[in-house]
Amino acid sequence: MRHIGALQVVVTADREPTAAELDAIELESPLILAEIELLDAQIKAMDRPANEVDTRRIRRARNRVLTARRDLANRTAGASMPGGAA
């Protein structure tokens, strides 16, 4: 029988993120912040009856998430096609 204890050291080893991982986080940070804003708006709306202000806040936050996703997809698609091919 094989023990998995030896394998966990590799998975849980303390290490700093690589430059590529930090770049990926920085690239995705607008989307992450937009998703946090949407979650905050949804949480605020849970504690009270639905009203027009909460509805608008959630709708705007959803639109910001969609915009951030679109921008991220366009940036990553452009980065994966070297030579400017469209």
N, C-alpha and C positions, 0 to 999 in steps of 0.2 A: 504494500500500500504506500502511495506517495503522499508525503506531507506537503501542505500548501504553505506552511509557515515560512519556508525559505523563499517562496515566491513573493510574499507580501512585502518583504524588504524592498524589492525593486519598485513596487507600486506605490508604497507609502514613504519612500525615502524623501527626506527634506531636501528640496532643491529650489533654486530660484528659477523664475520663468525665463525662457530664452528670449532673445531679441525678436525672433519671429512671433512668439506667443504674445509678447507685449505689443507688437505692431498690429496683430490681429485684434487684440482687445481695443486698442486705440481706434482702429478702423470701425469696429462695431459699437463704440461708445455712444454715438448719437441714437442708435436704435435701442440700446440698453436704457438710456435715460428716458426716451419716449415711452418705452414699455413700463418703466417705473412710474412715470407720470400718469399713464392710463390706469395702472393698478391703484395708485393713490386716489384718483377720481372715483373709481369703482368702490373702494373702501369707504370713502366719505359718503357716497350715495346709499350705502347699505344701512346706515344707522338711522335713517329718517325716511318718511314717505317721499316718493319720487316727485321732483319739481322741475320746472323748466331750466333753472340754472344748472342743476346737476346733469340733466340730459344734455345740455349744450357743452358742459365741461367734458363729459365722457365722449361725445361726438368729436369734439376738437382733438382730444387726446388720441382717439382712434385714427383720426386723419393724420396726426403727426407720426404715429407708428407706421402707417401705410407709406407715408412720404419717406421716412427713414429707411424702411425696407426697400423701397424702390431705388433710393439713392445708393444704398449699399449694394444692391444687385447690379446697378449700372456701373459702380466703381469696380466691383470684383470681375464683372464680365469684361470690362475694358482692360483690366490688368492681366487677364488670362489670354488675351489675343495680342501677341507681340507683332510689331510691324504695322500697327494701325489698321489691320483688316477689320472690316465691319460686318 
